[in-house]
Amino acid sequence: MRSGPYFFAWCDEAARVDAFGAALSALVHDPPYDVSVYMRPSPSFSTNSVDEAVAKIRAHFGHADADAYFEMLGSSGQFVPCILRCYTDRSERIKPWGPIHMHPREIEDFAPMHMDLALGSSPRSVEAEAEVAWHMVLDDLEDMLLRLCAPDATGRVSTGGCTSAWTWLAPVSMCATYNADARDIARDLALSWVSLHDTEKVSLIAGMSLEALHARVDAAPAGARVVPTDKSGRSIPLSRETVLKALVMPGSALIEALVAAADVRDEAWRAAAPRAEEIHNLTVQARARGERFTRGGGSLTWVELTGEHVYFLVDHAPFHVRRLPGGGVVLATHPYRTVWPLWADALFLLGITS
């Protein structure tokens, strides 16, 4: 069973252990269970005190990276075994994984390939079942991303994201992104451009200023284009000129366009919504009665996600634009999809595509 999805966060090395500690405190279940820490070549250790774990990491960080193994409590009430890692800049230059990153040890613990659902007497609907799966995953995805990137109000982490891939992709090719300052949302486009056009590792350039990113985009040949990942198989190019126009627009205008694009629901998703809501309500009622899936009886049915469910999510899963109280913003969709179609629609609404 493979691990994932993968969550990434960037902050200055000087604040990295503090950011790591704050994220660990937000992720570990309270009261705390054991946290196992590995800092090769230093000895590994286990503790049920997050403060103790962070103190020992701080003492050795600089000549050793840190891996913390723990369990977090998901919204379903199930514990999800996770790994949280903190790397020095030196390690990042050797092998850029992302200075702070985390992932569930098995993707099945986070986004199960099966669900126990109360389907009632109505016919099966792949589309409705896929919608239920989307709702089950999205809350946990956003929750984990915010616990990693914004566990407090310090703003140490400026940007981050989530993807089903094992590496930090171009932001528009991920299923979720985080920006501590919504006014800098164009960073997602600029980072994506520089990463794809100049084949740069995102984790090595995520800390660049918007001005520096702007200069990198501007230095590209006129008319240059890149094609971000769109898992539906479509090829939607992103031009240098579009990125430059977005970089000089107010961040608020970009956010409003993203919100408007996210608010457009396609007809296939809309048509399946009533049945999805019915399944959700029936399932909640069955679980409230204490029912569990049993073969050959009961109201709960074992529903395995098939290629049809996945393809429907890839093509139709909605996008969520979440403005945060502290001024940040999260863009998110299901891990089977990317946020690039959302961006493409928003840029079209703004009339700056070329």
N, C-alpha and C positions, 0 to 999 in steps of 0.2 A: 504494500500500500504506500503510495507516495505522500509526501508531506505537502503542506500549503494550506491556504494561500499565504503569500509572503508580504509582510508589512515592513515599510522602510521609513526611516526618519533621518533628517540631516540637521546637525548643529555643530558649532565650533568645537574643536577638540578640547579647549579649556573648560567647556561646560558639559562635556559628554558624559562624564560619570554622574554628574548631578541629574542630567536628563534621563540617563539609564535608571538611576535610583528612583526618580519620580515615576517613571513608567512602570518599573517593577512593583512599586507600592500600589499603583492603580490596577495592576493586572492580577496580582496574587490575591487569592480569596482571603477574606477576613472572617474569622480568625485565621492567621496564616498557617499554611501547611509547609512542609519542608521545601526549601529552595536549595538545589544542588548547584554549586558553582565550580567551573573548571577554568583555570588560568594557566595553561601550559607555558613554561615548564614548572610553574608553581604548583604546590599540592592542591588537589581538589578538596572541597569541604561542603558540608550540608548544615543548614541552620533553619530555624523557624522564625528568625528575626531578619526582616528586610534591612534594617539599619546595620546590623552586623555584616550582612552580605555586602552592602555598599561600602562599608568602611574597609573591609578586606580588599575589595576590588580597587578602591582608591589607592590603597597602599602599594599595589603592584601594577596599576595601569600605567602604561608608558613603555614598559618592557614586556608586557603580556596583555593579550586580549582576554575578554571575559565572555563565557557562555553560562547562562543561568537556565536551569531546567525547573519547571514549576507547573502547577495546574491552575487554570482560571475557570471561573464559573460562567457558563454561557447563559443566554436568556432562556434557553430551554430547561435550565436547571441541571444540565449535565456538565461534568467537569471536562475541560479540554486540556490535555497535556501540551505544553508549549515550550519553545526554546527562544530566549531573548539573548541577543549577542551585541557586544559593544567592541568596536575595533578602533585602533589608533590610526592616525593619518598614515603612519609608516606602513602598516598592514594594508591599508586601503590602496596605497600606491603600488604595492606588490600584487594584490589581488582584490580588486574593488567589489566587495559584496554589498556595501552600504554601511556607513559608520555605526548606525544602530538599526538592527532589523530583528524581526520576530516572525515565527511561524508556528502554527499547530503542528505537532509531530506527525499527524496523519490527517489528510484532508477530509477523510470520512468523519472525523470527530467534529469538524466545523461545518462542512456542507455535505451531509450524508447523501449517498446515492440511492437511498430508499427512505420512505416515509410511511408511518402508520396513520392512515387517514380514514375518517368516517365518510364514505361516499354516498350513503343513503340509497334510495331506490332509483335515482336518475342514472342515465347511461354514463359510462366512463368518458372523460374529456381530458386528453393529453394537455391541451392548452390551459385548462383550469388547474390541473395538477401542477403544471409548470409555474403558474402564477403563485400558487401556495408555496412552492419551493423558493421562489424569489422573496416572498415576504419573510420566510423563515430565516433566510441568510442575511438579508440586507441590514437588519437591525444590529446583528452581531458584528458584521463587517465594519459598519460605521463606529460602533462602540469600541471595538479593538483598535481601530485606527486612531481614534481620539484618545484612548488611554495611553497609546504609545506616543503620540505627537503632542497632545495637549492635556496632560494629566493635571496641570495646574495653570495658573495665569502668568507664569514667568515668560512665556514666549521663547524659550530656549531653542525649540525646534521651529525652524522657519518653513520647512516644507517636507512633505512625505507622500506616501502613496501605498497602494496595494495592488497586487497582481497574482494571477495563478502561475506565472512563470517564476523561476527560482532567482532571477536577477532583476535589478531595478531598471525597468524599461523606460523609454520615452514617456513622459507623463500622460500624453493623450492616448498612449497604447496600453494604459493600465485600466483596471476596473474602478479605481478610486484614487483621488488625490486630495491632499490637505495643504492649505496655505494659511499661515498664521495671520497674514494681512490680506484681506480680500482685494484690496486695491492693487495687489501684485499678482492677480490671477493670470495676467499675461505671461508670467514666468513659466506656466505650464506649456504654452506654445513655444516660447523662446528656448527653453530647455529641450523640448522635443526636436525643434529644428536643429539645434547645434549637435545634439546627440545623433540624430539620423544623418544629417548632411556631412558632419565632420567625423562621424564614427567615434564619438566620445562616450565614455562611460558616464552615465547620469550621476552616479554616486560621487564622481570626482569633480563634477561641475555644478552640482546642486547648490553650492554655497556662493556661486558667482552673483555679483550684483546685477540688477536689471540693466544698468548702463553697460556693463561689460558684455552681457548677453546680447544687448542691442547691437553693440559694435561687431560682435561675431556674426550676427545675421546680416548686418549691413555689408560686411566684407565679402559675402558670397556673390557670385555672378548674378547679374540681373536675369530674372526669369527662372532661376533655379527652383527646383521643386523636390519635395520628399513625399513618400507615401507611408503614412503611419499605419500600424496594424489595425485592421478592422476584421474581426473574426468571422464576419458574415461572408467574407470572400470578395467584397467590393473593394475597389481601388479608388479612394478619394484623396487626391493629391493636396498638399499644403505648399503654397508658394512662398518664396522669400518676401514678395511684396505684401502678401496678406499678413504675414507675421509682423512686418514693419508697421503696417497700418494699425494692427492691434496694439502694438507696444506704445503708440502715442495716444491711444484712446484712454479716457478715464476708466479705471477699473470698474466703477459702478455701471458703466454702459455695457461692459462685457458681461458682468454678472446678470444684469437685467435681460440681456439677450440669451444667456444660458438658461435662466429661469423660464423665459418664454418658450425656448426650444424644448425644455424638459416637460412643460405643461401640455405639449402636443402628444396625445396618446393615439397610437395607431388603431385602426378598426379591429384588427385581430385580437389585440389585448383587451380592448373595450368589450368586445363581444363575449369573451371568456370570463369577464370579471364577475357577473352575477353567480355563475356556477362555482367559481373559486371562493366567493364569499360564503356560499352555502356549505361547501366542503369545510371551510375553516370553522364556521359556527358549529356544524355537526361534530367536528373533531374536538373542539373545545368542550362541548357538552359531554361527549363520551369520556374524555379525560377527567372532567370534573366528577363523573360518576365512578372514577377509579378503574375504568376499563383499560385493558391491555390487549395487544394483538394476540390472538390465538388461532392456530390453524383449524379451519373447519367450523368456526363459530365466532360470535361477537360482532359488534358493529364496525370494528376497525379492520381495514384492509391493508395488506402489505403492498405498497406501490413502489416499484423500482423505476428509477429514472432511466429512460432509454434515450437513444439517439434523437427520437422525435421530441422529447422534452427539451433536450439540450439545444437542438436546432431552433426551437421556438424561443428559448431564452436568448440565444445568440442574436436572433433577428428582431425580437420584440420587447425584451425586458426594458422597463422604464428607467429613466435617469432621475436622480435626486440631487438637487442643489440645496445644500443646507448652510444657511448663514448662521455663524456662531455668535454668541453674546459678546465675546471678546474681540470681535472684528474679523475673525477668520472665516474660512469657507471650506466646505467639503463637497466634492463632486463624486457621485457613486452610482454604480449599477451592479448587476450580478457578476460574479467572477468569471462567468463564461463569456462576458461581453467586455468591450472597452468603451471609454468615454469619448473616443474620437468621433463617432456619429453625432454625439451631442454637440461637440465643438464645431463640427462641419455645418450643422444646421444653424447654430448661433452665428457663425461667421457669415453665412448666407443671409440671415435675417438682417445683419448689420450692413449688408451690401459691400463687403470688402473682400470677397473671394475673387481670385483671378487665376 
